[in-house]
Amino acid sequence: MKYVLVSGGVISGIGKGIIASSSGLLLKTTGLKVTANYIDPYLNVDAGTLGPLEHGECFVLKDGGESDLDLGNYERYLNLNLTNENNITTGKIYKAVIERERKGDYIGRTVQVVPHITDAIQDWIQRVAKIPVDDSGEEPDVCIIELGGTVGDIESMPFVEALTQFRYKVGKGNLVNIHVSYVPIIHGEEKTKPTQHAIKQMRSAGLIPDLIACRCERALDEATVQKIARSCQVEFEQVVTVRDIETIYQVPLLLEEQGLLARLREALQLDQLSLAPTLVHKGTNLWKLWKKTVVSKPYLEPVNIALVGKYIALPDSYLSVIKALEHSAMRCDRKLNLSWIDAEHLEDATLQIDPTTYHKAWSQLTVASGCIVPGGFGGRGVAGMVKAAKWARECKIPYLGICLGMQVAVIETAQNLCGFKGATSEEFDAQAEHRVVIFMPEGSKEIMGGTMRLGTKISYFQAGSEWSILRALYGDETGMEERHRHRYEVNPDYIEELEKAGLNFVGKDESGKRMEVVELRDHPFFVGVQAHPEFTSRVLAPSPTYLGFIAAAIGCLDEVIQDIRQQKHSSKLVDGGDDSVHF
């Protein structure tokens, strides 16, 4: 097993995850099987109880694990299905060690950070690295390890110590450390001192940089790179610059141009590995398709989409939604132009308090070619989302409701088409007369972590739904398999009235009692899904749900559906993607 450790210094949030994912992609294009581990030093067991406005979105894995958003980057770039164990946290490690101590596994010994915590970290990494996570079903060849935060943080010290030991444990030629640093430009001058100090601190902690990736606004001068190499005791070729570029999907191309793959091949002694010719061929085709897909065209027409949400102060709260929209826009040869609209700004209360903000929000919404309402929790902004859904329904504008957005579509129908005044969700008003959305009976109101309906579930298209646009987008299959994360569901007592009003429940769970998909028949595209299809969208294989939404906003939905049907039995798949025409 080979390992690529990606650590960071100076500041967090400078792109370690993208660089880690890009490195993994380059390795995968050679025919190697790649997996990934993300280390988050916080004390939480997982990301399920973290606030989106502080930590970004909670990415849901296939097995229901609630993880850091960086695992989403790995899955999107590498076309993997990672597990809950691929996200390591301080909480998980300490919990596992303490449980072993209580069982008596350490009987008679003093349990300490070194060696017990550090050993547990190393054992976890090695064990999880062997889990098959791609469509080959085989043990991976390379494991990408990303250490969250910055080296020097108090909370990451046990992990730094464990990884220092781990380099010697796995032996020479089996681990490469890429350290990501930031090179600020002040008054036009490229400042190397922060990187020098970051590398010094890194070395003092025990880690050794094999490669230094310098994040910067522009391509660094050769003299600056020479200075960094000389000051940090590495060769000139061991420093790569990762400048700001038009799209993050071009980062693998930028790294490949600077010889990163050659450096990894040499340091990890990859030429000694025996690779299956079929995987090598598959990797070559993957790289060709990636370059074809992500290289920008000279001019692309924009597609204007309004995102009506409640966490727009931090766009990372909707990271997978944004990426799914980008994937679909790229497939349709369009440039995504996303308008961020705070749902509260669409409400009547805002008109009274701040008319300018109110009219600006409505102006943004009414010029959009499509409206998406993503997931969320709590009642704040829901009234504005309901107004947005009503506008999309009445004006025949493509609408996509995700999780809460689907429930919003149900509430809007109940209020304005069924005449149920004050219809709402039990989540927002437990005493309301018309609770058209209710708490799921198997859920827990006492324990919050890991108690939602989580992971991959199949939604079955119902008899008589052959007309459904969404069903056609999934190749006219009998069901759609997507990941879920919710505590509330549509109240089955109101289904008959809602369907009489024209809201069709075309998808349900295996029991036929839990509503999964809603759709309006006489509408260009009005779809709500209880699932989160954005979690399975890939750069080379956009989510069918999002692809249909974008295609409807552009006006090429029929062409997309026709292409999907044509490719159903004859698609030329390349590691999760297909070499189909763009629309």
N, C-alpha and C positions, 0 to 999 in steps of 0.2 A: 504494500500500500504506500502510495506517495501522498504527501501533504503539502498544501500551499496555505500558509498562515498570512492573513491580511490584518495588520494592526494599524493604529492611527495615532498621530500626535498633533500638537498645537491646539486644534479645536476639533470638536465632533461635528458630524453632519456635513462632511466635505466630500462624501462619495465613496467611502470604503466599500459599501455594498455593491455599487455599480462596478467598481474596479475588481472586486472579488468575482462577481458574476461574469464580467468580461473575460477575466483570466480563465475561468472555468469553461466558457464558450470556446476560447481559442484551443484549449486542450481537447475539448470534445470534437472539434473539427479535424483532429488528427486520428480519430477513431477510438479515443480513450473513453471509458465510462466514468462519469464524474458524479460526485455527490457533494453535499455541503452541510456544514455545521455552523450555527450562529451562536455565539456566546454573548449573553446579555447579563452584565454583572448586578442588575438590580435584585432586590430581595424577594420580589413577587415570584410566585411559582410559575406564572405565565402572564401573557399580556391581556388576558380576558377582563381584568378589573381595572385596567389603566384607562385614563381619560384620553379620548382622541385629540383634544385640543392641546394636550401636553406631550403625548407620545406618538401621535399619528394613528393610523388605522390599526385595528387588530386583524391580522391576516389569518384566515381559517384554513387549516390543512385538511387533506382528504379524510384523515382519521378523526377529525373533530378537534384537533389541537388548536388552541388559540395562541398565536405566535406573533413575533415582531414582524413588521412590514418588510424587513430585509429578506425574509424567507420567500416573500412574494417575488422579489427581484430574481432570486435563484431559480424559482420555478418558471418564471416568464422567459428568462434567458436560456435556461438549460433544458426546458421541457421536462421537469421532474415532478414527482408527487412525493414530497417529503413527509416525514412523520413528526408527531409531537416531540419525539426525542431528539430531532435535529435542531431543536431550539433549547440550548442549555442556559439555565439561569442559576444565580446563587441560591435562590429559593429551592430549586429542584435538587441541587447538589447537597445542601445542608440537610434538607428533608430526608434524602436517601441515607446519608451518613448517620443522622440521629435515629432513624428507624432501625438501622443495623445495630447501633449501640444499644437500643432498647431490647432488641432480640437477643443480645448477648454475643454478637459476633466479635466484639472487641473486649470480651470479658477479661478483667485483670489488667487492662492497658488504659493509659490516659489517652483519650481521643483529642487530637490536635489538628491545627490547620495543616501543618507539615508533620507527618506524611499523609494523614488520613484524607483530608479534603483534597489535597493536590493529587493523590493517587486516584481518588474517586473521579476527578476531572479527566485524568488521562485515560482511565478505564472506560469512561463514558464515551470519549471521543473515538477510541479504537473500536469499541463495540458498535456504535452507531454507524461508523464509516463503512462497515461491512454489509449494511442493510441495502438490498436492491431498491432503487428508487426510480428507475426508468423502465421503458417498455421491453428491455432485454431480459429483465428478471434475474440478472446476474450480479455478482458482487462487484462494486465499483473498483476502478483502478486508482483514482485520485480523489482525495477529499479536500475541499476548500474549507478552511476554518477562518471565520471572521471574528475578531475580538472587538466587541462593541465598546463604545466610549473612547477614551484616550489613555495611552500608557502613562501611568503616574497617578491615576485616580485611586483613591484608597480602596474603593469597592472592587477594583479589578486586580488588586495585588495577588490574591491567591491564584488567579488564573494565569497571571504573568509568570509566577513561580512554577506553576504546573507546566506551562508551555516551554519554559526554559529547560526543565527536566526532560520534557517530551522530545525535544530536539535530539538529545543524546540517547534517549530510549529507543527511538526509531532508527538511529544510525545515520551516518554520512550519506548524502545523496538521496535521502528520502523526505527531506523537509526544506522548503524555501519560505523565507519570511519577506513579504512585501510590506514595507512600512509607508503608509500614506501620510504626507505632510502638506502643509499649506504655505505657499509662497506669496505673501501679500505684495501689492504694488502701491507704493506710497509716493505721490507726486511724480509718478512716472518711473520710479526706481524700484527694481526687483529686490526685495529684502530676503536674505537667506538666513539671517540670525535665528528666527523662530524654528526653522528646520534644523539648524545646527544644534540648538538646545534640545529639541525633541529627540534627536538621534543620541545625543549625549545621555539624556535621561533614560532612553530606551536601553542603551548599553549598560548603564549602571544598574538597571533592573534585571539584567541577565539576558535580554533578547538581543539577537544579532541580525542587523538588516542585510539581507542578500540583495535586495532591490529597493530603491527608494522611488516612490511615485509622487511627484510634486504636483499638487493641484494648484492651478493658477488661472488667471483671467485670460491670458494670452500665451502663445508659445514663448518659452524662456530663451533668452539670449544664450549662445553657446558659452560665453564667459561665466554666466550665472551657473550653468550646469557644471562647468569645470570647478567653480568655487565650492559648490555643494559637495561634489565628489571628493575634492581634496580635503575639505573640512570634516567630512564624515567618514573618511578612510575607506572609500569604496572606489571602484574603477568608474571611469566616465560612462561606460556602457551599462553600468548598473543603475543609472539614474534615468527615469523616463518622466516626461512632462505630460500631464493630463489637463489640457487647457479647456476652457469653456467652449463647447461646440453646439451646433444647432439642435441636435437631439442626442440623448444619452445612448441611443441604439447604435450610434457611430463610434462609441468609445472602444469597442473591440477592434475596429478598423484602425483607430488612432494608435492603440497599443501594438497592434501587429506591424504597423509601419515602422515603429521604433524598435522592433526586434524582440518584443517581450516573449513571444513563443520560443524563439531560439534560445533566449536566456533560461527559460524554464526547462526546455529540452535538455540543455547542457547540465544545469544544476541538479535536476532530478534524474539524470541518466536515463531518459525515456527511451533512447535508442536500444537499450537492453531489453525492453519489454516486447513481447510477441503479441501482435495485434491481429485480430481476424480481418481478412481482406474485405469482408462484407461491411464491417464497421468502419474501416478506413474509407471505403467508397461512400458510405453513408455520411461520414464526416465531411468529405470533400463536397458532396452535394449540399449539405447543410450550409457550408460557408458560402457557396455560390448563391444560394437562395437568400441567405442573410444579407449579403451585399446588394443583391438585386432589390430587396425589400426596403432597406434602410437608407440607401443613398438618395439624397434629396433630388427631386426634379427641379428644373430651372424655375418653373412657376406652377403652383397648384392652386386651384380654386378653393376658397375656404368653405367649410361647412360650419354654420353658426349654431352652437348648442348652448342652451341655458341650463345650468345646474342649480337647482333650487334646493338649498340645504340649510343646515343649522350649525355646521362646524366650519364654515368657509374661512374663518380667521386663520386656519392652518390647512392649506391645501392637502398636506400629507394625510389628513383625516380621511380623504377619499382617494388615496393613491391608486388603488387597484381599479377604481371606477375610471379615473383619468387614463390609466394605461390601456384599459379595455376600449375606451373611446378612441385613443390614439391608434391602437392596433387596427380597429375597424376603418378608421379614416385612411390609414396607409393602404389598406387592402382596396379601398375604393378610389385611390389616387386623389385624395383631398387633404387639405391642411385643416386640422382641428382648430377652431376658434371658440374657446370656451368662455362663456360669460358666467361669472360667479355671482349668484343672487342670494342674499340672506333672506330666508323665508319670512322672517319677521317684518322685513321691509315691504312685503306685499299686503300686509294686514291693514285693516281699517284704522287700528290704533295708531299706526305710523303716520297715516294721512293726517290725523289730528295733531300729532306731536311734531312731525317733521315732513311736511308735504314735499319738499324737494327730494328727499331720499326715497319717499314713496313713489313719486312719478318717475324717478330715475330707474328704480327697480322694475317698474311695469314697462318702461320704455325698452329696457334690455330684454325683457321676456317677450314682448310682442314682436320684436324684430328677429327673434330666433327661429331657426328652421325646425327645431326639435326641443323638447323639454324633458329633462331627467330629474327624478326625485329619488335620491339614494337613501340608504338605511340610516337609522339613528334611534335614539332612546329619549323618552321624555316628551312632554307636551309643548315645549317652547317651539314656536314657529310652525306648528302643525296647521293652524288656521290659514297661514299663507300658502302652505303646500296644497291645501284643499282648493284654494282659489286658483292656483296654478293648474291643477288637474282639471278643474271646471273649464278654464280658458282653453286648454288643449283639447278637451272633449268637444266643446261647442265650436271652436274654430278649425277643427279637423287638422290640428298640428300634431305630428308624431309625439307620443308620450311614452316614457318608460319609467315604471315605478319599481324600485328594488326594495324588497322587504317592507320597511315602513312605507315606502312609496306605493307599494301594492295596497297596503292597508288604507292609505290616504285615498286611493281611487275608490275603494269600497265605501269609505266614509262619505266621500263626495257624492257618490251615487245614492247612498241612503238619504242624505240630506236634501239633494236637489231633484232627484228623479222619483224616489219612493215617498218623499214627503215626511220623513222621520225627523222632525225638528230636534236639533240638539244631538243627533246621532254622533257617536264618538267611540273611542276605544276605552276599555276598562283601565288601560295603563294611564290614561289622562283623567278619567273621572269614574271611579269605581261605583258611584251611586247613580249614574246616568240612566235614564229610562230606556234608551236604545243603545245598548253596548253591542255594536256590530262587530267589534273585535274584542276577544276575551283572552284571559290568561290560560295557557295550556295546562290541563289538569295534572300532567306528570311533572310539571316544573316545581321549583322550590323558591319560596319567598324569603327563606331564612338564610340559606347559603347561596351566595352570588357567584362564586368562581366555579366554572365548569358545569353549570346546571342548566344551561340553555339547550335547545335542540341544535346539536352541532354536527358538522361533518357532511359527507356525501350522502344524499338521499335521492331516490328516483321519484320523479313526478310523472304520473301516468296520464297521457292524453285520453280524454273520455270519448265514448262512442258518440258519433254525430259531430265531432270536432274536426272533421276532415277539411273544413274550410279555413281552419285556424292558420294565420300567418306564422305564428311561432312554431307550430307543428311542422310546417313546410320548411322552416329554417333549420330544423333538426332532422331534415331528410325524410320527413313523413314517417318517422319512427313512432313506436307506441309510447315512448317515454323520453324524458330528458333527465340526465344525471348531473346534478349540481350540488354545490356545498351550501349548507344552511347555518344560520346563527340567529335564533329568535326565541322569545319567551311567549309571544302572543300570536293568536291565529284568528281567522275569520270565524265569527259565531255561526255555527251550522243552522241555528234557528231562523236566520234571516236569508238563507240561500235562495229559497223559493221567491221571495219578494224581490230580491236583488236581480235574479235572472229574468223575472217578468219585466223589470225596468230596462233590460237590455245588457246587463253586465254578465257575460258568460264565464262560468268557471270551467275552463277547458282542460285544466290539469288538477289532479288530486293525488294524494298519497296512496299507498298500497291498500289502506282500509277503505278508501273512498269517502272518508268523513272529514279529512283535513284538506282545506282548499290551498292549492299551490300556484295556480296560474289563472289570471283573469284577462279577458280580452273583449273588446267591442268589435262587433261584426262589421257594421257600416262605418268604418273609420280607416284612414290610411295606415295607421299603426297606433293602437292604444293598448298597451300590454303592461300587466303588473305581474311580477313573480315574487314568491315568498323567499326564494333562494337568492344566492349571491353569485350569479354567473361570471362576474368580473374576476373571481378567484381562479377560474380555470382558463381565462383568456391568455393566449400566448402571442408573442411577436409574429410568429409565422402561422399561427392558427387562431384567428380572432374568435371570441365567443359568438356563437350563432345569434344569441339574443341581442347583443350589442351591435353586431354586424347588420342585423335587420333594422334596428333603430336608426343607425347612421345611413343606411341605404334608403330608408323611407324619407329621411330628412333631405337627402340629396335628390331623390326621385328615381332611383334605379333599383328599387326593391324587387320588381319582377325579374330583372336580369340576374340579380343575386340568387333568388330562389331557383331560377332555371339552371344556373350554373351548379348550385348545390345538388340538385336532382341529377344532373348529368354526371357529376363526379361521385355520386354515392357508391357506385360499384367499380369505378375505373380511376379513382383519384390516384395520383402519383405522390404518395406521401414521402416526405423527407423529414424524419424524426419529429413527427407531430405537426409538420406543416405540409402544404401542397403547392405544387408549381402551377397554380391556376392563374388564369388571366386576371388582371385588375379591372375594375368596372369604372 
